[in-house]
Amino acid sequence: MIDEHEITRKAYEQKKEIIESANERSREISNGTKEYADDLLAHTEDVLTQTLGGLEKNISEALKLMEMSIEDTLKTVQNSRKELK
């Protein structure tokens, strides 16, 4: 007949194995989750960086066009004033 002590010991061993296995799986899931989140954040960072670069270029071009337009308007105003004299 199996000793009750032996049954209890085996039960504790199984419990320990189950807990270790669950802890390992938990670590794997946690690491996978962190890696997934980091990948998403890296992609978001890339998109934002590209968007910012595009905005800087577009703003610069828009400012140049505005400057040229204002300069042309100023020349027109100055010429019109000269014609009035």
Chimera marker file (.cmm) of the C-alpha trace (Angstrom):
<marker_set name="trace">
<marker id="1" x="0.000" y="0.000" z="0.000" r="1" g="1" b="0" radius="0.5"/>
<marker id="2" x="1.220" y="3.483" z="-0.877" r="1" g="1" b="0" radius="0.5"/>
<marker id="3" x="2.172" y="5.565" z="2.075" r="1" g="1" b="0" radius="0.5"/>
<marker id="4" x="0.089" y="8.718" z="2.648" r="1" g="1" b="0" radius="0.5"/>
<marker id="5" x="3.336" y="10.613" z="3.050" r="1" g="1" b="0" radius="0.5"/>
<marker id="6" x="4.401" y="9.502" z="-0.437" r="1" g="1" b="0" radius="0.5"/>
<marker id="7" x="1.058" y="10.646" z="-1.933" r="1" g="1" b="0" radius="0.5"/>
<marker id="8" x="1.400" y="14.021" z="-0.231" r="1" g="1" b="0" radius="0.5"/>
<marker id="9" x="4.994" y="14.377" z="-1.436" r="1" g="1" b="0" radius="0.5"/>
<marker id="10" x="4.025" y="13.580" z="-5.035" r="1" g="1" b="0" radius="0.5"/>
<marker id="11" x="1.123" y="16.021" z="-4.835" r="1" g="1" b="0" radius="0.5"/>
<marker id="12" x="3.490" y="18.777" z="-3.674" r="1" g="1" b="0" radius="0.5"/>
<marker id="13" x="5.916" y="17.910" z="-6.484" r="1" g="1" b="0" radius="0.5"/>
<marker id="14" x="3.120" y="18.122" z="-9.047" r="1" g="1" b="0" radius="0.5"/>
<marker id="15" x="1.940" y="21.386" z="-7.527" r="1" g="1" b="0" radius="0.5"/>
<marker id="16" x="5.484" y="22.767" z="-7.777" r="1" g="1" b="0" radius="0.5"/>
<marker id="17" x="5.788" y="21.662" z="-11.420" r="1" g="1" b="0" radius="0.5"/>
<marker id="18" x="2.400" y="23.155" z="-12.300" r="1" g="1" b="0" radius="0.5"/>
<marker id="19" x="3.300" y="26.467" z="-10.641" r="1" g="1" b="0" radius="0.5"/>
<marker id="20" x="6.722" y="26.580" z="-12.345" r="1" g="1" b="0" radius="0.5"/>
<marker id="21" x="5.131" y="25.820" z="-15.702" r="1" g="1" b="0" radius="0.5"/>
<marker id="22" x="2.472" y="28.496" z="-15.169" r="1" g="1" b="0" radius="0.5"/>
<marker id="23" x="5.118" y="31.034" z="-14.125" r="1" g="1" b="0" radius="0.5"/>
<marker id="24" x="7.232" y="30.254" z="-17.208" r="1" g="1" b="0" radius="0.5"/>
<marker id="25" x="4.212" y="30.594" z="-19.491" r="1" g="1" b="0" radius="0.5"/>
<marker id="26" x="3.321" y="33.852" z="-17.766" r="1" g="1" b="0" radius="0.5"/>
<marker id="27" x="6.848" y="35.183" z="-18.387" r="1" g="1" b="0" radius="0.5"/>
<marker id="28" x="6.634" y="34.143" z="-22.070" r="1" g="1" b="0" radius="0.5"/>
<marker id="29" x="3.290" y="35.898" z="-22.486" r="1" g="1" b="0" radius="0.5"/>
<marker id="30" x="4.559" y="38.994" z="-20.692" r="1" g="1" b="0" radius="0.5"/>
<marker id="31" x="7.687" y="39.137" z="-22.848" r="1" g="1" b="0" radius="0.5"/>
<marker id="32" x="5.636" y="38.643" z="-26.007" r="1" g="1" b="0" radius="0.5"/>
<marker id="33" x="3.261" y="41.397" z="-24.956" r="1" g="1" b="0" radius="0.5"/>
<marker id="34" x="6.133" y="43.792" z="-24.272" r="1" g="1" b="0" radius="0.5"/>
<marker id="35" x="7.740" y="42.967" z="-27.627" r="1" g="1" b="0" radius="0.5"/>
<marker id="36" x="4.436" y="43.518" z="-29.436" r="1" g="1" b="0" radius="0.5"/>
<marker id="37" x="3.864" y="46.844" z="-27.670" r="1" g="1" b="0" radius="0.5"/>
<marker id="38" x="7.423" y="47.955" z="-28.451" r="1" g="1" b="0" radius="0.5"/>
<marker id="39" x="6.936" y="47.074" z="-32.140" r="1" g="1" b="0" radius="0.5"/>
<marker id="40" x="3.744" y="49.125" z="-32.252" r="1" g="1" b="0" radius="0.5"/>
<marker id="41" x="5.410" y="52.073" z="-30.538" r="1" g="1" b="0" radius="0.5"/>
<marker id="42" x="8.417" y="51.876" z="-32.887" r="1" g="1" b="0" radius="0.5"/>
<marker id="43" x="6.093" y="51.922" z="-35.903" r="1" g="1" b="0" radius="0.5"/>
<marker id="44" x="4.159" y="54.860" z="-34.451" r="1" g="1" b="0" radius="0.5"/>
<marker id="45" x="7.430" y="56.702" z="-33.825" r="1" g="1" b="0" radius="0.5"/>
<marker id="46" x="8.495" y="56.127" z="-37.448" r="1" g="1" b="0" radius="0.5"/>
<marker id="47" x="5.177" y="57.386" z="-38.804" r="1" g="1" b="0" radius="0.5"/>
<marker id="48" x="5.262" y="60.483" z="-36.605" r="1" g="1" b="0" radius="0.5"/>
<marker id="49" x="8.874" y="61.226" z="-37.566" r="1" g="1" b="0" radius="0.5"/>
<marker id="50" x="8.049" y="60.950" z="-41.276" r="1" g="1" b="0" radius="0.5"/>
<marker id="51" x="4.946" y="63.091" z="-40.831" r="1" g="1" b="0" radius="0.5"/>
<marker id="52" x="6.918" y="65.756" z="-38.989" r="1" g="1" b="0" radius="0.5"/>
<marker id="53" x="9.560" y="65.790" z="-41.725" r="1" g="1" b="0" radius="0.5"/>
<marker id="54" x="6.856" y="66.195" z="-44.347" r="1" g="1" b="0" radius="0.5"/>
<marker id="55" x="5.228" y="69.010" z="-42.411" r="1" g="1" b="0" radius="0.5"/>
<marker id="56" x="8.522" y="70.858" z="-42.061" r="1" g="1" b="0" radius="0.5"/>
<marker id="57" x="9.102" y="70.616" z="-45.812" r="1" g="1" b="0" radius="0.5"/>
<marker id="58" x="5.543" y="71.666" z="-46.686" r="1" g="1" b="0" radius="0.5"/>
<marker id="59" x="5.598" y="74.570" z="-44.236" r="1" g="1" b="0" radius="0.5"/>
<marker id="60" x="8.925" y="75.755" z="-45.615" r="1" g="1" b="0" radius="0.5"/>
<marker id="61" x="7.599" y="75.648" z="-49.183" r="1" g="1" b="0" radius="0.5"/>
<marker id="62" x="4.380" y="77.409" z="-48.152" r="1" g="1" b="0" radius="0.5"/>
<marker id="63" x="6.337" y="80.163" z="-46.419" r="1" g="1" b="0" radius="0.5"/>
<marker id="64" x="8.459" y="80.720" z="-49.534" r="1" g="1" b="0" radius="0.5"/>
<marker id="65" x="5.340" y="81.014" z="-51.682" r="1" g="1" b="0" radius="0.5"/>
<marker id="66" x="3.760" y="83.431" z="-49.203" r="1" g="1" b="0" radius="0.5"/>
<marker id="67" x="6.934" y="85.518" z="-49.134" r="1" g="1" b="0" radius="0.5"/>
<marker id="68" x="7.010" y="85.699" z="-52.927" r="1" g="1" b="0" radius="0.5"/>
<marker id="69" x="3.334" y="86.639" z="-53.048" r="1" g="1" b="0" radius="0.5"/>
<marker id="70" x="3.746" y="89.382" z="-50.444" r="1" g="1" b="0" radius="0.5"/>
<marker id="71" x="6.835" y="90.712" z="-52.254" r="1" g="1" b="0" radius="0.5"/>
<marker id="72" x="4.868" y="90.826" z="-55.539" r="1" g="1" b="0" radius="0.5"/>
<marker id="73" x="1.957" y="92.565" z="-53.837" r="1" g="1" b="0" radius="0.5"/>
<marker id="74" x="4.319" y="95.077" z="-52.228" r="1" g="1" b="0" radius="0.5"/>
<marker id="75" x="5.877" y="95.867" z="-55.641" r="1" g="1" b="0" radius="0.5"/>
<marker id="76" x="2.419" y="96.334" z="-57.118" r="1" g="1" b="0" radius="0.5"/>
<marker id="77" x="1.461" y="98.719" z="-54.318" r="1" g="1" b="0" radius="0.5"/>
<marker id="78" x="4.734" y="100.647" z="-54.671" r="1" g="1" b="0" radius="0.5"/>
<marker id="79" x="4.290" y="100.929" z="-58.462" r="1" g="1" b="0" radius="0.5"/>
<marker id="80" x="0.714" y="102.078" z="-58.032" r="1" g="1" b="0" radius="0.5"/>
<marker id="81" x="1.833" y="104.775" z="-55.613" r="1" g="1" b="0" radius="0.5"/>
<marker id="82" x="4.511" y="105.936" z="-58.084" r="1" g="1" b="0" radius="0.5"/>
<marker id="83" x="1.884" y="106.234" z="-60.790" r="1" g="1" b="0" radius="0.5"/>
<marker id="84" x="-0.180" y="108.466" z="-58.530" r="1" g="1" b="0" radius="0.5"/>
<marker id="85" x="2.638" y="111.025" z="-58.296" r="1" g="1" b="0" radius="0.5"/>
<link id1="1" id2="2" r="1" g="1" b="0" radius="0.2"/>
<link id1="2" id2="3" r="1" g="1" b="0" radius="0.2"/>
<link id1="3" id2="4" r="1" g="1" b="0" radius="0.2"/>
<link id1="4" id2="5" r="1" g="1" b="0" radius="0.2"/>
<link id1="5" id2="6" r="1" g="1" b="0" radius="0.2"/>
<link id1="6" id2="7" r="1" g="1" b="0" radius="0.2"/>
<link id1="7" id2="8" r="1" g="1" b="0" radius="0.2"/>
<link id1="8" id2="9" r="1" g="1" b="0" radius="0.2"/>
<link id1="9" id2="10" r="1" g="1" b="0" radius="0.2"/>
<link id1="10" id2="11" r="1" g="1" b="0" radius="0.2"/>
<link id1="11" id2="12" r="1" g="1" b="0" radius="0.2"/>
<link id1="12" id2="13" r="1" g="1" b="0" radius="0.2"/>
<link id1="13" id2="14" r="1" g="1" b="0" radius="0.2"/>
<link id1="14" id2="15" r="1" g="1" b="0" radius="0.2"/>
<link id1="15" id2="16" r="1" g="1" b="0" radius="0.2"/>
<link id1="16" id2="17" r="1" g="1" b="0" radius="0.2"/>
<link id1="17" id2="18" r="1" g="1" b="0" radius="0.2"/>
<link id1="18" id2="19" r="1" g="1" b="0" radius="0.2"/>
<link id1="19" id2="20" r="1" g="1" b="0" radius="0.2"/>
<link id1="20" id2="21" r="1" g="1" b="0" radius="0.2"/>
<link id1="21" id2="22" r="1" g="1" b="0" radius="0.2"/>
<link id1="22" id2="23" r="1" g="1" b="0" radius="0.2"/>
<link id1="23" id2="24" r="1" g="1" b="0" radius="0.2"/>
<link id1="24" id2="25" r="1" g="1" b="0" radius="0.2"/>
<link id1="25" id2="26" r="1" g="1" b="0" radius="0.2"/>
<link id1="26" id2="27" r="1" g="1" b="0" radius="0.2"/>
<link id1="27" id2="28" r="1" g="1" b="0" radius="0.2"/>
<link id1="28" id2="29" r="1" g="1" b="0" radius="0.2"/>
<link id1="29" id2="30" r="1" g="1" b="0" radius="0.2"/>
<link id1="30" id2="31" r="1" g="1" b="0" radius="0.2"/>
<link id1="31" id2="32" r="1" g="1" b="0" radius="0.2"/>
<link id1="32" id2="33" r="1" g="1" b="0" radius="0.2"/>
<link id1="33" id2="34" r="1" g="1" b="0" radius="0.2"/>
<link id1="34" id2="35" r="1" g="1" b="0" radius="0.2"/>
<link id1="35" id2="36" r="1" g="1" b="0" radius="0.2"/>
<link id1="36" id2="37" r="1" g="1" b="0" radius="0.2"/>
<link id1="37" id2="38" r="1" g="1" b="0" radius="0.2"/>
<link id1="38" id2="39" r="1" g="1" b="0" radius="0.2"/>
<link id1="39" id2="40" r="1" g="1" b="0" radius="0.2"/>
<link id1="40" id2="41" r="1" g="1" b="0" radius="0.2"/>
<link id1="41" id2="42" r="1" g="1" b="0" radius="0.2"/>
<link id1="42" id2="43" r="1" g="1" b="0" radius="0.2"/>
<link id1="43" id2="44" r="1" g="1" b="0" radius="0.2"/>
<link id1="44" id2="45" r="1" g="1" b="0" radius="0.2"/>
<link id1="45" id2="46" r="1" g="1" b="0" radius="0.2"/>
<link id1="46" id2="47" r="1" g="1" b="0" radius="0.2"/>
<link id1="47" id2="48" r="1" g="1" b="0" radius="0.2"/>
<link id1="48" id2="49" r="1" g="1" b="0" radius="0.2"/>
<link id1="49" id2="50" r="1" g="1" b="0" radius="0.2"/>
<link id1="50" id2="51" r="1" g="1" b="0" radius="0.2"/>
<link id1="51" id2="52" r="1" g="1" b="0" radius="0.2"/>
<link id1="52" id2="53" r="1" g="1" b="0" radius="0.2"/>
<link id1="53" id2="54" r="1" g="1" b="0" radius="0.2"/>
<link id1="54" id2="55" r="1" g="1" b="0" radius="0.2"/>
<link id1="55" id2="56" r="1" g="1" b="0" radius="0.2"/>
<link id1="56" id2="57" r="1" g="1" b="0" radius="0.2"/>
<link id1="57" id2="58" r="1" g="1" b="0" radius="0.2"/>
<link id1="58" id2="59" r="1" g="1" b="0" radius="0.2"/>
<link id1="59" id2="60" r="1" g="1" b="0" radius="0.2"/>
<link id1="60" id2="61" r="1" g="1" b="0" radius="0.2"/>
<link id1="61" id2="62" r="1" g="1" b="0" radius="0.2"/>
<link id1="62" id2="63" r="1" g="1" b="0" radius="0.2"/>
<link id1="63" id2="64" r="1" g="1" b="0" radius="0.2"/>
<link id1="64" id2="65" r="1" g="1" b="0" radius="0.2"/>
<link id1="65" id2="66" r="1" g="1" b="0" radius="0.2"/>
<link id1="66" id2="67" r="1" g="1" b="0" radius="0.2"/>
<link id1="67" id2="68" r="1" g="1" b="0" radius="0.2"/>
<link id1="68" id2="69" r="1" g="1" b="0" radius="0.2"/>
<link id1="69" id2="70" r="1" g="1" b="0" radius="0.2"/>
<link id1="70" id2="71" r="1" g="1" b="0" radius="0.2"/>
<link id1="71" id2="72" r="1" g="1" b="0" radius="0.2"/>
<link id1="72" id2="73" r="1" g="1" b="0" radius="0.2"/>
<link id1="73" id2="74" r="1" g="1" b="0" radius="0.2"/>
<link id1="74" id2="75" r="1" g="1" b="0" radius="0.2"/>
<link id1="75" id2="76" r="1" g="1" b="0" radius="0.2"/>
<link id1="76" id2="77" r="1" g="1" b="0" radius="0.2"/>
<link id1="77" id2="78" r="1" g="1" b="0" radius="0.2"/>
<link id1="78" id2="79" r="1" g="1" b="0" radius="0.2"/>
<link id1="79" id2="80" r="1" g="1" b="0" radius="0.2"/>
<link id1="80" id2="81" r="1" g="1" b="0" radius="0.2"/>
<link id1="81" id2="82" r="1" g="1" b="0" radius="0.2"/>
<link id1="82" id2="83" r="1" g="1" b="0" radius="0.2"/>
<link id1="83" id2="84" r="1" g="1" b="0" radius="0.2"/>
<link id1="84" id2="85" r="1" g="1" b="0" radius="0.2"/>
</marker_set>
